[in-house]
Amino acid sequence: MQWGLDGQPTWHASKAVGLWGMVAFALAVRLLIWALSTYAPSKVHGVELGLLLFSITIAASHALLLRKAVQAG
């Protein structure tokens, strides 16, 4: 959702887009990290730690989003 200067939403997406968009984003980032670590390993450092932190962040964000969706529904 994007908010206008008047404090009203200018557009919004459905709940399905919000819920599944995060999953698609996480998979896209994971694919990018895999491709970089496979084809340009000298450019990538700390892949394991980065993936761990990214996974925890995405899981926590998704859990909060699901909680809000259940409360609103």
N, C-alpha and C positions, 0 to 999 in steps of 0.2 A: 504494500500500500504506500502511496505517496501522498503527502499532505500539502495542501495549498497554503498561501500566505494568510488566508482567512480562517485557518484552523479546520477546514473541512477536507475530507479525503477527495483527491482528484481522480483516483481509480483504485480498484481493488481486484484481487484474484480470488478464486474459489479456495476452499479449504484443501481440496485434493491437490491443487498446485502447490500450496504451502507445505503440505505434508510430504508429497513425493518429490517436490523440487529439491528439498534438502538431501534426500537420498541420492538423487541424480547428481547433485553437486559434489557430494562426498565421493561417489564413484568416479566422477570425472577428475577430481583432484588426485585420487588414488592411482588412476590410470596415468596421469601426468607424472607423478612421482616414480611409478614403476618404469615408465619409458625413459625418464631422465637417468635413473639409476642403472638401467640396462644399457643405454646407448651413449651416455655421457657421464660415466661414474666419477670422473675427476671434477665435475662441476657440482656434485651433490655430496654433502657432508652431514652426518648425523641422521640418516634416513630412519633408523629404528626409533629414535627418540621423537623425531618429528611426526612419524606415523602414530606413535602412541599418544602424543599430546593432541594431535588432530582428531583421532578416534574418540578420545575422552570428551573433547569439546563438542564434537558433532553429536555424540550420544546424549550428553547433558542438554544441549540445545533442543534436540528432537524430543527428549522426555518432557521438557518444559512446554514445548509446543503442543505435544499430545495432551498434556494435562489441561492446558488452556482450551483446546478444541473439545475435550470431553465436558468441561465445565460450561462451555458456551452452547453445546449441542443438547 
